[in-house]
Each structure stands twice: as structure tokens, then as C-alpha cells.
Amino acid sequence: MKKKDIIFLVVVFIGLAGIAAGFYLTHQDTGASVEVIVDGAIYGTYPLDVDKEIPIQKDGKTTNLLVIKDGKADVTEADCPDKLCVHQKAISKTNETIVCLPNKVVVQVIGAGESELDSIAR
């Protein structure tokens, strides 16, 4: 292979990677609702099209505050020491998540009509 062949292959690879990235970024579905999971159990499911503040409680005290506004879900308050969940961006696309490890809270965007099963077993 000559130098020009290698340069051509690199340019083609970069072009294909750019097309794939563009397709992935522009074809993500906007989710219909968010599912809140605390300690591995479903805490609640809330629609993204209704603005609402949801205090997430664990053992009788509020650990996180989930705010749904303008079709996006965001954790705005947390009582954990690192507050990494508060610094994560608001989510609105299917399968995006916000996680608070110290409080064992997961907020995940789910699409319309999704079921709990990923595959069919026979």
C-alpha cells in the first residue's frame, strides 16, 4: 500500500464515523416519561410533558428532588456528599439516566409503549 492509499482509507473511515455519529445523535427518540428507581425498586413513573417537582424519599426523609420542566428531567437537590447527580445534565432522550449512587437512586427516561422485557425467551 502506498501513502496515498493509507490517507484515502483514513479519510473514508473518518467520514463514515462522522456519518454514524450524526445519525446516532439526530435519531434518538424523545422519551415519554421518566422512571425513578430507589434501592432497585420502582419508586414511580412520571410523564415528561407535565411540569412537576418530585421529592424522592427514602427511610422517611427526602434524599433527592427531581424536577420535570419543559420536557426534561433534572435532579436539582440531593443530600449526598458529592452531589454528582445534581451536576449531571437534564435528560429527555430515551435511555438517558441520572444516577445518585450514595442514595441508590436511578432516574431513567423511557419511551412510549416500552415494556419491561428486553427479549423473548422460548
Number of C-alpha atoms within 10 A of each C-alpha: 5 6 7 9 10 11 11 11 11 12 12 12 12 12 12 12 12 12 12 11 11 11 11 10 10 8 9 12 14 19 22 19 24 27 16 23 18 17 12 10 10 13 16 13 15 18 19 23 14 13 15 15 15 16 16 21 15 15 6 7 10 14 19 23 18 19 19 24 15 12 18 22 28 22 27 16 17 21 13 15 7 12 17 15 24 20 13 14 13 20 23 26 22 18 16 15 22 22 18 20 14 15 17 13 24 21 26 23 26 25 17 13 7 9 9 6 7 7 7 5 5 3
